Amino acid sequence: MIALSREYPSVFGQPVIHAVDPAIFGYRYFTHCMACDFCGDSCCSYGVDIDVENVARIEALGDDFEAHVGVPRAQWFTKQRWTDPEFPGGAQARTRVKGGACVFLDRKQRGCKIHSYCIANGIDYHRLKPLVSILFPLTFEGGVLVASGELEDRSLVCADQGPNVYDGLRGELAWYFGEDFVAEVDAIRVSHAAGQAKA
Ligand code: SF4
C-alpha cells in the first residue's frame, strides 16, 4: 500500500481514502460497459451494497421512478442494515436480487435503471446510483483504494481487457474525492512505474 499525503473524504463524507494499492495501475477491465457484448451484465447478478443515505434518497423518489424500475418499492432493498463506518451514514443495506439479478438491472435494454432514470430526468447519477456500483471494479477497504476481489481472482468476465482500472475510473474518483486526489494518485503512478522500471 502507498500512503497519501493526507486523508481524502468523499463528497458524502465517507469513505475516507488515505492510501492506494498500486495494483490498481496494473489490473485491466473492459471499461465501456454499455459497449460490451459478452458479459451478460454478470456483474449486476448479485445486487450491491448501498449506504443508508443513498437508500433514503432513492426511497424518496416518486411513483414515476417506481414505474421505471417495474418492481414494487418494498422489494428494492434488504430490510437488514449493517453498521459500516466506511459508508455514508455509517451503515449499509443491499439491493435485492430478483430473477437472478439486481432489481434495478434493465433486462431489456441493459444497464442500470437508476442510471437511466437519472439521465432521463437531468439528475447527476452520482446522487442516486450506488457508490459501490459506480466505482466497481475498484473499491475501498479500511481507507485503502483497492481493486475489487473479482479483478484479483480474475472472476470478472471482462478482466484483462481494455484500459487499466485506475484510468477507467479516474473521472469517477475525481468526482467523489476531488481533483487533488487524482493528481496525487497520478504522481504515485508515475513514481511507481519508475521504481518498477529500475527494478
Ligand atoms: S444498482 Fe444498478 S449498477 Fe448496481 S448492481 Fe444494481 S443494476 Fe447493477
Boltz pocket constraint, residues with backbone or C-beta under 6 A from the ligand:
constraints:
  - pocket:
      binder: B
      contacts: [[A, 43], [A, 44], [A, 45], [A, 47], [A, 48], [A, 95], [A, 102], [A, 103], [A, 104], [A, 105], [A, 106], [A, 111], [A, 112], [A, 113], [A, 114], [A, 130], [A, 133]]
      max_distance: 6.0
